[in-house]
Amino acid sequence: MTEDLLSKNEQITLYGLVRLPAASDRQLADLIGLRMSTATAIRNRLMSQRRVRTVRIPFLERAGGELLAVSCIRLNPLRPREGMLRLLKEVTGGSDEMFFAWADRLGMLTFSLCRNYSDAWNGTEAIAQMLADRGALGPDFSRDETALFPLDQTRVLRFFDFTRLLWARFGSGLAEPAGQPNTKPEKAAPRRLSRLEKKVYLGLTRYPALSDIGIGRRIGVSRQTVSRLRKRFFSERLLVQAQIPDFLRMGDEVISVSRYEFSPGVPTSMRRKGMEWSLRELPAFFQLENAREGLIILLENRYEDIRRHICEAARFHVNKGLLKQGPWTTSFAVKDIFIVKDFNFAPAVKRILGINEKGK
């Protein structure tokens, strides 16, 4: 389903859901200017058609998670598409740390939440070796195409956040969203979760679309306990709720991934200007930065637009002396992408928090 097959009301409702992921039907209707009954009907239709989905994103750097890893693995383009998809699902299925991955004929991009460097490197190496053993690893595979971001030193500027991208397309006449979404606190005290808190935390991430009473029934605790702890996790920024659209069905042509390294000694104020420029000017839905490097993922209608934005970004950052060298960039054709692993945070949460579920 492409964006031109969505009605105007469906477009603005999709934008409203992404901008206010935990909104009630009344709050959603007030934001987008529709009657509540209309907004409710469209919300239900978009959800049932899987054009948008509810996800609860764990931020566990205060409770044992150290790294977010993004890895690009080059694939053998001679392997048939369907056989490659089956193989990639098989190979990545045993990776607890990996919560999302997509691939096309040339490469796979994976996202993992890890306890430490050993888990991150071992996971990437194991997958690469299994692919090599099956003749599916590309000849130009490089370990340098894995980026490791320490969570306590990294600013998460956008984490699969399509708010501004959808506002630019569908939100004409609606108030502009904030320029710096999904930014985690700079520093916070370590958090030791109790056994009950771990159980509820896992349930909230495993069943993000269920109500509190539904989650309580699944994990064997009361609705009141789930509701109380959910509010606590949200207020402490241990957990964030998001609505993520099916970005492969929005009519776009290309996704571009760029990893860039900052010049040593660049003042914090100058890096902040670069960050603000990127948030304002680029159609990004994923962006991380720390003092050493950053990674950004853009979604564009046309290849020409990607090239233009990459050139503009490079020119701005080079002119300001921000980058050590030109960014490493790779692209994926949207029509060729298939989802290998689809937003499953529960295994990573279990591993990081040390949860042992008997009988499972």
Helices and strands as residue ranges (DSSP letters): G 3-5, H 8-19, H 25-32, H 36-48, E 52-58, E 67-74, H 81-92, E 98-103, E 107-114, H 117-133, G 143-145, E 146-150, G 151-153, E 155-159, H 163-170, H 195-206, H 212-219, H 223-235, E 239-245, G 247-249, E 254-261, H 268-281, E 284-289, E 293-300, H 303-319, E 328-333, G 334-336, E 338-341, H 346-353
